[in-house]
Amino acid sequence: MATYPDARSVVAALAPDEPVILNRPHAAARAARFFVDGFRGRSLYAVKANPSPDLIRILWDNGITHYDVASIAEVRLVRSILPEAELCFMHPVKPKSAIAEAYHQHGCRTFSLDSEEELAKIVDACRAPDGKPARDLKLLVRLRVSSEFSELSLASKFGADLIDAPVLLQQTRQHCDWLGVCFHVGSQAMTPFAYVQAIERARAAIVASSVVIDIVDVGGGFPSIYPGMEPPPLEDYFDVIFRASESLPVSYSSELWCEPGRALCAEYSSLLAKVDKRRGNELFINDGAYGALYDAAHLGWKFPVRALDHDEHAATEDFSLYGPTCDDADYMEGPFALPADIAAGDYIEVGMLGAYGAAMTTQFNGFGATQAIVVGDQPMLSLYDGRRVRPETDNVVNLR
């Protein structure tokens, strides 16, 4: 993979007519080390956020040993790259064949579930050839929790309700070596209190079930930083989670897990796009809703942008963007602040697309064949560049 100092040097050398993904291995490595060193437990990378083999290797090389896989394709992918990684199949609704392949062929021992039906599938799929049940399973019951403090809700699709969770925990305890509870507070949780609230629901389920819990998995939701979405420092999240989990009625040897996706990979990539046409305050560019800008189109997500051919202090105007396909839905309303005199032929960089950007790219209408290039500069925004570390005097976090 070619390496350049930054986006401007890519334009100078290649003047690309197709969009280019700019990857920053150093940014992903820094994020991985931050979680490994700072979270007082086990960090699982949520592969769905960005399944790039290069990224997966970078995270492994920097201490991430466990991977949250949500499909048999992700199981196969990570196992093919990392023979020694621990795979955790955390999708609560899985085909029986996928469970069996993950267990028998790829060494996956950790599964999540949120129903008696899923428990029965796992137990049956993991039996030995002689019909004996597996004795080495780590099973986590997913609880339904609120997403009210997150930008994207994950509260409606998965999770056992609090009224049903105690019985499900009791049943699951009978079939596993390690029993856990897990939940997901929603994507881009903007306050650590989201986890306090969810941990309290976990406490209620554990107390009502009277079973021994070996794993508390607080899931994903750890935020990155975007225009208009600047979260508290991640140290606050780590401290709040650890303190809230300390008093849970769990095994003395229990483990604390988390599943960062966005927070580990958002800063890994940006997009280099070319302006093909300007129409008033609308720019037609060569990537869009069916490419790396899916979230900008379908979720109205705001990403940092900059024009590469202009003075960074030039006067700006707000623009909306159209992607390259023939579809009217290929539209990013923004607003995106760019130089007032931007024109066809200019290049723009869109930052913070390492999470879900590259993963959502399709080949619709014949577009989407993006080249990947490594660059050495810093991400356009960062939670890990040293500016957001809490001062030493602020070493106590209020759990209100």
N, C-alpha and C positions, 0 to 999 in steps of 0.2 A: 504494500500500500504506500503510495507516494506521501511525502511529508513536506509541509510548507510552514512558514512562520505564522501566517494568519490568512484571513479571507482575501485581503487586498492582494497578497502575493499570489494567491490562486488565480485571481482575475488577471493579474499582469502576465502570468505565465501561460494560462490556458484560454482565457476569454471564452468560457464555456457557454454553449447555447442550451444545454440541458441543466437541470438543477443538480447541485452537488451537496452531499451530506458531509459536513466537516466534523470529524471526530477528535476528541481530546482525551486520550487515554490517561493523562496525568490527572484530569478532573475526576474521572471515575475512580482511580486509585485513591485519591485523597478522600473521597466520600466513603469508600469502603473502609479505609483505616479509621475514619472518624467514628463509624458505627462499631467496628470491632473494638476500638479502644474505649469508647464512651458509653455504649449501652451495656448495662450490667446484666448481661444474659447472652442469648444466642440470636444472631441476626441471620435471617433467611432472605435471600434475594428473590423477589417475586418476578419470575422470568417473563411473565406476560408484558411487563412494562417495556422491555426491549430484549428480544431473544438473540441479539447479535452474538455469534460465537466469539468474536474478538472481545466483546465486553464481558462475557461470562468468564473467559480466561483471565482478564484483568482483575475481576473481582476475586476470583480464586487466588490469584497470586498475591493479593493484598488482604487475605485472611477470611474471606467469606467461604465457608465450607458446606453450608446447607442451602438448598435451593427449593423454593416454593414453586412446584410445577402444577399446572392446572389442566393438562391434557396429556394423552399418551404421546402425542407428537413432542411436547416439551420434555416429557420423561426421556424419550429416545434421544432428543437433541443434547440435553445436558449429560446424559450418560455417555454419549459418543465423544463428548469433549473432555469430560472429567470422570474418569473411571472410579475415583475414590470419593467423589462428592456424596453427601447424604441427600437423597431425594425425598421430598415431603409432598405427597399428592393431596393438595389442599382444596381442591374443588369438591363441594359437598354432594354433588350428584354426578356419578361416573358410570359409564358402561361396565358391566361385569367383566367383559373381555379386557378392558383397559386396566382394571384392578389386577386381574390375573397376570397379565403381561408385566405390569410394573413390579409386582411382587416376585414372580417366579423367574423372570428373565433379567430384570434390571436392579434387583436388590432393594427395591423400595419397601420400607417397613412402616412408614408413617402415612396415615390417611385421616382425612377429616370427614365428618358426617353430620347431618342434622335431622335424621329420621330413623325410625326402626327399620324401614325398608332398606335404607342405605347400609345400615349395620349388618343386616342379613346378607346383603350382596358381598360386602367385604369379607365376612366370615367364610362364606361359601367359596368365594373366588380364591382365597388364600390357603385353602386346605392342601395338605400333602397328597401325593398320588394315592396313598392308601386310605384317604378319607379323614385322617386325623386333623384336628383344627390347628392352625398356626398358634405358636406360643410366644412369638417375638414381635407382636404388633404394638405400635404406638398409635392409639386412636384418640382423636381430638373431637369433641362435640362442639359444633359451632353454635353460638348463642346469637339471637337476634338482639341488636343494640341500636341505639339512636345514631343518626347521621346529622343531627341538627347543627353541629359545629363544623361541618365539612362542606366544601364547595360542590362535591359530587356525592349524592346519596348512594349507599349500598345497603339500605335497610330493608328493602322490600322483597328481594329475591331469595336470600338464604338465611338460615338461622332458626334454631328451635326457640319457640316462645318460652318465657320464664315458667309458665304453668306446666309445660311439657318436659322441660329440660331435666328436672330431678329424676324422673323415671328413666329417661333415655341414658343419663349418666350411670344409673344403677345397672341397667342392662349392658351397657358398653363395658363397664368395669369387669364383667364376667368373661370377656373375650380378648383382653389385651394384657400385655406386660406393663405398659405405661398408659395411663389415662390422662387426658388433658382437656382443658376448655380453651376455646378460641373464639374470636369475634373480629369484626372489622368496623371501625367507626366511620368509614367513608373516606373517599379520596380527598387529599389536600385538607386535612384537619387543621383549622386555623387557631386552635387553642389546646394546650395540654389537658385542659379539663375534660375534653372529650373522652380521654382514656380513664380518668377518675370515675366518670359516670358509668362507663362500660364495665370497669372492674367491680363496681358496686353491684351491678347486675350479676356478674359472675359469682360474687360472694353469696348472693341470695340463692343462686342455683346450687352452689356447692353445699351450703348449710342445709338446704332442704333435702339434698340427696344423701347426705351422710356417707359419702364415699371418699377414698383417698385420691387426691389429685397430684399427679407427678409433673404436669406441664401447664403453665399458664402462658398462652400465646396471645399477645395483644394485637396481632395482625398488622396491617399496613396503615395507610393514612398519613404517614410522616410527610410533611409538606416540602415543597421546594419554594423558590422565590420567583414571582412574576410581577409585572407591572400591576399595581393595585392590590396585590396579594403578598404582603410582606409579613410572614409569620414570626412569632417569637423565636429566639435561638433554640436550636435542637437540644442543647443541654437542658433547657427547661423541661422538654418532653421526657428526656431520659430520667431526670430527677423525680418528676412527678409520678411517672409510671413505677419506678422502683419503690418509692415511698408508699404509694397506694397499694402495691402488691405485697409489701412486706408483712402486712397484717392479715393476709388471706389465710383461711383455714386449710392449708395444703401440707403435703408431705415435707418434712424437714429437709429432704434432699431434692425438692422440686426444682425445675428449671424454668426460667423466664425467657420467653421467645418473642421475637417481633419479625415482621415480614415487610421490610421496606422495598418498594419498587421505584416509584418516582424519585424519592430522595437520593437513591443511589445512582440513578442514571440520567436525570434531567439535564445536568450540566455537561454530560458526555458529548452531546451533539448540537450543532446548529445547522441551518439551511442557507445555502447560497443560491439565490434566485435572480433571474434576469427579468427586467421590465420589458415586455413586448409591445405595450401600447399604453398611452395615457388618454383617458376621456374624462375631462374635468378633474374631480377628486377620486376617480376610480382608476386603479392600476391593474392592467392585465399582466400577470406574471406566469412563469412556466412551472409552477407547482401550486397545489391547492387542496381542496376538500377531499380528493381521492388519493392524495399523496401525504406528505409529512404534515400538512396543515389541517388534518381532520378535526382536531379539537378546536382550532380557530373558527372553523366553519360550523360545525355541528353543536358545539358547546359554548360558542362565543368567548373562548379562552383568549386572554390577552397575552401576547408574547412580545418581548423586546425586539425592536427592529432598528436597523441603521443603514443608511445609504453609504456605499463604499466609494463613490466617486465625488463626494461632496465634503465640504468643511463641516466638521461635527458641530460647529457653533452656528451654522446657517439657520435662517428662519425656517420654521416648519409649519406644515398644515396637516390636518387629519385626513387620512385616506382610507378607503375600503379597497379590498383586493378581489379580483376574479382570477380563478385558476385557469389552466389551459384547455380543459375539456369543453364540449359543446353543451354541457348541462348548466342551466341557470342556478342549480343548487351548489355549484362550484364557486362559492362566494363567501368571503370573509369580511364581515361588516366592520370589524375593528372597534374603534378607530385606531389606525396606525400612524404615528407622528413621523413624517418624513419631510425632507427638504421641499420647500414650496416649488422649486424649479425642477423637480425630478422629472425625467423624461424617458421615452423608449430608448433602450440600449444601456440604461444604467443598471447597476447591480445592487441588490439589497441583501443583508444578512438578517435572518430571523433566528433569535437565540432560544435556548432552553427547550430544545426539541428532542433531547435524548430519551425522554419518557413518552412513549406511545407514538411519537412522531414517525420515526422510521418503521415502527411495528405496524402502523395502520396503512402503509402505502399499498396501493393496488395498481393494477395494470389497465384500469378502465380507460377506454377510448384510445388505447395505445400509448398512454403516457405512464410515467412512473419508473423509468429506467434510470435511477440516480446513481451517480458515481460516488464512492466514498473516499475521502482524503483525510489524512491526519494533519492537524495543525497544532502549533505549539503555544498559542497564546491562551489567555485566560477566558473562561466563559463570560458572556455579557453580564450575567448576574451570578452571585454565588452566596451560599450559606457557609462555605468552607474556606473562605479566603482570609480568615483571621479577623475580619472587621466585626463579626457578630458574636464573638465569644463574650460571655457574661463577665463583667468585672469581678475580681476576687471578693470585693466587698458584698456582692450580691450572691451569696452562697446559700440562701434559704429561699425556697419556693413555697408560696402560699397555696395550700390545697383547697381553697374555697371554691 
